[in-house]
Amino acid sequence: MEETNIKTRVVGIDIGVNKTVLAIVDVRGNIIAKDELATSDYHDAGAFVSALSEKIVLLSEANGGYDMIRSVGISSPSANFVSGCLENAANLQWKGIVPMAALLRDRLGLAVALANDCHATALGEHVFGCAHGMKDFIVISLGHGGVGSCIFSNGQVHIGHRGFAGEFGHACVVPGGRQCTCGRRGCIEEYASSRGLATSARELLAATDEPSLMRDGDLSPQSLLAYCEQGDVLARKVCEEAGEKLGMALANYASLLDPEAIIFTGELTRMGPWLLDPVSRSFDEHVFHNISGKVKLLVSILDDNERDVLGASALAWEVKEYSLFK
């Protein structure tokens, strides 16, 4: 009988605006080891790939050996699964087209799959989270970098003809509204992301003399949450208005796709009822009547620090195995 070396581990990588996390993950979804590097330290994509490759090799060798690694999955903003490239990233320092999957494959000699961060998150939710067993759902990411989404349809990620399906963050909700990092105006992520909430707070404070804890504090989601809990009327209004816009946009999204559930991930989910209750009310008000009350609005049950690397690891298991060392 021919002896076959079955590799039982993959590397999941989550590229964030400020930080990149990498993890070795086994076939059962257990995270064996983790490491990280500062994305923002590398203004050249080639230098980033070199540093990341070195981290992967060192982490693998320290935890069972590099020969145990089957493949690599990468989650990143503005990643295109079809091309394997980062394409015109609005929130990363590397501009234009960056062939990230090919660059890393050439350095590591292993198969590499690359996908938008919400694509990887959806895979993580489908395999390990609250979308387990669902065939039709939408994942919405609410965070510092913006608003992202991924469509899961009939048990598969829907990526579109060119790989850009699900760019919900750049759906226009205010014609002629705030300037977005994508170059257009009025996108939902300029109202329902961390920076969108901060901008709304500054605009509201400038428009009124009403007292607010926001005047002397920072405007991070954590601080806004604290102000809301302390009864700050203006902080609550900021969250209410963001939730109303997001709920209406999601109602349009759901009316088109008829999902079983919409699953929220990201740091803004910690705003709890101050943001999500207005989202739910606005969604119910605007969604198509035949699916009203039938779409679950859920918050991810996965740990924020693990979800994206687990999703990237699920992506790695799906790519065809390849190795320069065979």
Solvent accessible surface area in square Angstrom, and as a share of the most:
residue,aa,sasa,rsa
1,M,241,1.08
2,E,156,0.70
3,E,170,0.76
4,T,102,0.59
5,N,106,0.54
6,I,132,0.67
7,K,25,0.10
8,T,49,0.29
9,R,44,0.16
10,V,0,0.00
11,V,1,0.01
12,G,0,0.00
13,I,0,0.00
14,D,27,0.14
15,I,1,0.01
16,G,20,0.19
17,V,41,0.24
18,N,90,0.46
19,K,98,0.42
20,T,0,0.00
21,V,21,0.12
22,L,0,0.00
23,A,0,0.00
24,I,1,0.01
25,V,1,0.00
26,D,25,0.13
27,V,95,0.55
28,R,199,0.73
29,G,13,0.12
30,N,77,0.39
31,I,46,0.24
32,I,66,0.33
33,A,18,0.14
34,K,87,0.37
35,D,49,0.25
36,E,85,0.38
37,L,15,0.07
38,A,41,0.32
39,T,0,0.00
40,S,52,0.33
41,D,100,0.52
42,Y,57,0.22
43,H,146,0.65
44,D,87,0.45
45,A,17,0.13
46,G,35,0.34
47,A,47,0.36
48,F,0,0.00
49,V,4,0.02
50,S,40,0.26
51,A,21,0.16
52,L,0,0.00
53,S,6,0.04
54,E,109,0.49
55,K,63,0.27
56,I,1,0.00
57,V,57,0.33
58,L,111,0.55
59,L,23,0.12
60,S,0,0.00
61,E,100,0.45
62,A,81,0.63
63,N,42,0.21
64,G,55,0.53
65,G,13,0.12
66,Y,34,0.13
67,D,94,0.49
68,M,66,0.29
69,I,1,0.00
70,R,37,0.14
71,S,0,0.00
72,V,0,0.00
73,G,0,0.00
74,I,0,0.00
75,S,0,0.00
76,S,0,0.00
77,P,21,0.13
78,S,30,0.20
79,A,6,0.05
80,N,3,0.02
81,F,87,0.36
82,V,88,0.50
83,S,58,0.37
84,G,12,0.11
85,C,18,0.11
86,L,1,0.01
87,E,32,0.14
88,N,105,0.54
89,A,3,0.02
90,A,32,0.25
91,N,41,0.21
92,L,4,0.02
93,Q,52,0.23
94,W,9,0.03
95,K,129,0.55
96,G,31,0.30
97,I,99,0.50
98,V,11,0.07
99,P,55,0.35
100,M,0,0.00
101,A,12,0.09
102,A,53,0.41
103,L,61,0.30
104,L,0,0.00
105,R,98,0.36
106,D,108,0.56
107,R,131,0.48
108,L,4,0.02
109,G,1,0.01
110,L,2,0.01
111,A,4,0.03
112,V,18,0.10
113,A,9,0.07
114,L,3,0.02
115,A,0,0.00
116,N,34,0.18
117,D,42,0.22
118,C,1,0.01
119,H,15,0.07
120,A,0,0.00
121,T,5,0.03
122,A,0,0.00
123,L,8,0.04
124,G,0,0.00
125,E,0,0.00
126,H,48,0.21
127,V,66,0.38
128,F,66,0.28
129,G,7,0.07
130,C,31,0.18
131,A,0,0.00
132,H,134,0.60
133,G,69,0.66
134,M,17,0.08
135,K,124,0.53
136,D,55,0.28
137,F,1,0.00
138,I,1,0.01
139,V,0,0.00
140,I,0,0.00
141,S,30,0.19
142,L,0,0.00
143,G,12,0.12
144,H,104,0.46
145,G,25,0.24
146,G,10,0.10
147,V,8,0.05
148,G,20,0.19
149,S,7,0.04
150,C,7,0.04
151,I,19,0.09
152,F,6,0.02
153,S,50,0.32
154,N,115,0.59
155,G,20,0.19
156,Q,128,0.57
157,V,28,0.16
158,H,92,0.41
159,I,44,0.22
160,G,26,0.25
161,H,158,0.71
162,R,165,0.60
163,G,13,0.13
164,F,99,0.41
165,A,38,0.29
166,G,15,0.15
167,E,83,0.37
168,F,13,0.05
169,G,1,0.01
170,H,43,0.19
171,A,40,0.31
172,C,60,0.36
173,V,26,0.15
174,V,44,0.25
175,P,119,0.75
176,G,64,0.61
177,G,14,0.13
178,R,39,0.14
179,Q,89,0.40
180,C,5,0.03
181,T,69,0.40
182,C,51,0.31
183,G,55,0.53
184,R,126,0.46
185,R,123,0.45
186,G,0,0.00
187,C,0,0.00
188,I,0,0.00
189,E,6,0.02
190,E,14,0.06
191,Y,18,0.07
192,A,0,0.00
193,S,0,0.00
194,S,8,0.05
195,R,59,0.21
196,G,0,0.00
197,L,1,0.00
198,A,14,0.11
199,T,35,0.21
200,S,16,0.10
201,A,0,0.00
202,R,132,0.48
203,E,90,0.40
204,L,28,0.14
205,L,24,0.12
206,A,93,0.72
207,A,87,0.67
208,T,39,0.23
209,D,141,0.73
210,E,69,0.31
211,P,116,0.73
212,S,17,0.11
213,L,80,0.40
214,M,4,0.02
215,R,99,0.36
216,D,143,0.74
217,G,34,0.33
218,D,88,0.45
219,L,30,0.15
220,S,38,0.25
221,P,13,0.08
222,Q,107,0.48
223,S,21,0.14
224,L,0,0.00
225,L,40,0.20
226,A,37,0.29
227,Y,23,0.09
228,C,0,0.00
229,E,111,0.50
230,Q,121,0.54
231,G,33,0.32
232,D,12,0.06
233,V,99,0.57
234,L,6,0.03
235,A,0,0.00
236,R,92,0.34
237,K,91,0.38
238,V,1,0.01
239,C,0,0.00
240,E,58,0.26
241,E,67,0.30
242,A,4,0.03
243,G,0,0.00
244,E,81,0.36
245,K,57,0.24
246,L,0,0.00
247,G,0,0.00
248,M,69,0.31
249,A,8,0.06
250,L,0,0.00
251,A,0,0.00
252,N,87,0.45
253,Y,27,0.10
254,A,0,0.00
255,S,44,0.29
256,L,152,0.76
257,L,70,0.35
258,D,89,0.46
259,P,7,0.04
260,E,73,0.33
261,A,0,0.00
262,I,0,0.00
263,I,0,0.00
264,F,5,0.02
265,T,4,0.02
266,G,16,0.15
267,E,41,0.18
268,L,0,0.00
269,T,19,0.11
270,R,130,0.47
271,M,1,0.01
272,G,20,0.19
273,P,81,0.51
274,W,71,0.25
275,L,0,0.00
276,L,28,0.14
277,D,67,0.35
278,P,3,0.02
279,V,1,0.00
280,S,42,0.27
281,R,132,0.48
282,S,6,0.04
283,F,3,0.01
284,D,79,0.41
285,E,132,0.59
286,H,80,0.36
287,V,11,0.07
288,F,95,0.39
289,H,139,0.62
290,N,84,0.43
291,I,18,0.09
292,S,49,0.32
293,G,75,0.73
294,K,145,0.62
295,V,15,0.09
296,K,102,0.43
297,L,52,0.26
298,L,52,0.26
299,V,69,0.40
300,S,15,0.09
301,I,128,0.65
302,L,30,0.15
303,D,75,0.39
304,D,52,0.27
305,N,107,0.55
306,E,70,0.31
307,R,11,0.04
308,D,32,0.17
309,V,2,0.01
310,L,13,0.06
311,G,0,0.00
312,A,0,0.00
313,S,1,0.01
314,A,9,0.07
315,L,2,0.01
316,A,0,0.00
317,W,75,0.26
318,E,122,0.55
319,V,36,0.21
320,K,178,0.75
321,E,60,0.27
322,Y,65,0.25
323,S,16,0.10
324,L,111,0.55
325,F,134,0.56
326,K,175,0.74
